[in-house]
Amino acid sequence: MDNEKIIRFLQDKYIDLFDDSEAKFTLFCRSLNNDIKMLKLQLKLLRKQRENETYVFRNFEFWKLILENFPKTNFPKNDGRHRYFYKKNGRMCFRFKFFVSDMLEAKAMLDCPGNPRSRYSMLKSELLKYLQSEKKRNIQPISEKSVKLVDDKKNPNTRSESLLSNRWDSWMKS
């Protein structure tokens, strides 16, 4: 099989890693000088890295936006005081336990208006069972999004625009 066919096969197999963009995949291949061996290695490493990312890690900007805007949300006050927020050491803190409990109660009232108490108990039990049996999560720091996969010094064939350089990271962000 010639190089073009192999690259086309790799593109079909790994295009999802490049937001389904043939241009990004082509640039990736060029940055590694279309070296089939290096392409296969880097694509496998990219796939492995992608599979290890959690849903929150892949969608961190969305979650960051939600969490940053929680303090701006106009929650009803309880006896003139904030129910979900308090200050500690000059920082605004959020009471997740109260919020989750109230959210479960509201969900129970919506799901079963005739008997919300039993529905609340069931929702709470399901949540506890899920959290207790949940697999250990490999939570990565957000700074790992720009970690190099292979050291540039180990592969003299890579050009300065390779996937492993800062240029690639900044190009992907744009």
N, C-alpha and C positions, 0 to 999 in steps of 0.2 A: 504494500500500500504506500503510495507516495505521501509526502508531507501535507499537501493540500487536503487530501482526503482524511488524513488523521486529524488535522486541525478542524476540519468541518465536523467530524465525529465528536471531537472534544467540545466544540462549540454547542452542538445539539445537546450534549450531556450536561454541560456546566453553565449554560447561558443564564440560568436563574441567579447565579452568583453575581451577575453583572446587570441586574435589573432588566433582563431580557433585551439588552442593547448589544447589537452586533458590533457597533463602533467601539464600545468599551472593551469588548472581548478582543477585537482586532488590535486595539492599542495595547492591551495586556500582552498579547502574543508578540507584538513588535518589541515591546519593552524587554522581553526575554529572548530577542533575536530569533523567534520561531523555533527555538531549541525544544524539540519534542519531549526529550527526557525531563528538562526543567519545567516545561509546561505541565506535564502530567504530575510531577511532584508538587508544584505550587498549587495546582487545581485541587489535588487531594487534600493538601493542607488547608486551603480555603474552605473546602466542603466540611472538613472536620471541625474547623473553627466555627463555622456557621451553625453546625449541628449542636455545638456545645453552648451556643448563645441562648439565653432564656428569652421568653416573649417580651419581658420588660426591657431587657438589654437591647433587643432589636428595635423596640418602640420607645426608647428612653425619652426622647423629646416630648412625646405625647404625655407620658406619666409625669415628667418634670413640669410641664405646663399645668396639669391638674393640681399637683401638689403645691406649686408656687401660688396658684390662685385660690386655694382653700381658705387662707386667711382673709381674702377679699370677699368671700361669699358671705352674704348677709343672712346668716342663720338666725332664727328667732332666739331671743334671749330668754333665760330662765330666771324669773324673779329679778330682772334687771341686770343679770350677769351672763356672760358668755358661757354656753354649755360646753363647747368643744375646745375652747382656747384658754390658756393661762400663761402667765409670764413666769419664767424661771431664769435667773441670772441675766435679766434684761432681754431675753429672747422669747418670742411667741412660740408656744408649744401647742401641739394638737393632741387631744385626747381621743386616740383611735378606738379605744375600748368602748367609750360611750357612744361614739359615732356608729360603730359596727352593731352594737346592741340596739340602738334606736333604728338603724336601717333594717335589721331583722324584724323588729316589731312592726315597722311600717309595711314591710313586705308581707308579714303574717296577716295584717289587717286588710291588705289588698287581696291576698289569695283566699282568705277564709273569713269573710266579715261576720259570719255567724259564730265562729269559735276560734278567734285569733290566738288564744292562749295555747291551744294544742299545736297549732301550726307553728307558732314561735318556738315552742319546745322542740319540734321536729327539725326546724331550720337550724337551731342552735346545735342540736345533736349531730346533724349532718356536717356542719362546719367544724365542730370539734373532732369528729371522726376523720374528716379529710385532713385537717391540720396535723393530727397525731400520726396518721399513716403516710403522710406526704414523704416522698423520697427526699433525701438530702439534696439541696440545690447547690449547684456550682455557680455561685453569684460572683460575677466578674466586676471589678471596678470599671467604671466608664472609661478610664484612661487607657484600658487595654484595647480600645478600638483601633489604636494606631500602632500596635505592637508589630515588629518586623517578624516575618515568618522564617526567612532564611537570611543569614548574615551576608551582606554584599561582598565582603572580602573572600568568602568561601567560593563564590562564583564569579570569576573574572569576566564572564560573557555578558553579565547584566549591564545594561546601560543606565545612565543616571535617571532616566524617566521610568524606571521599572516600578512594578507594584510595590516594591519594598522601600521606596524612597518617599520622602515627605512631599515631593511634587505629586506623586500619585494620590496621596491622601487629600491634598488640597484640590486636586483636579476632580476627585470623586465627590467632594463636598459641594463643588460648584454646579 
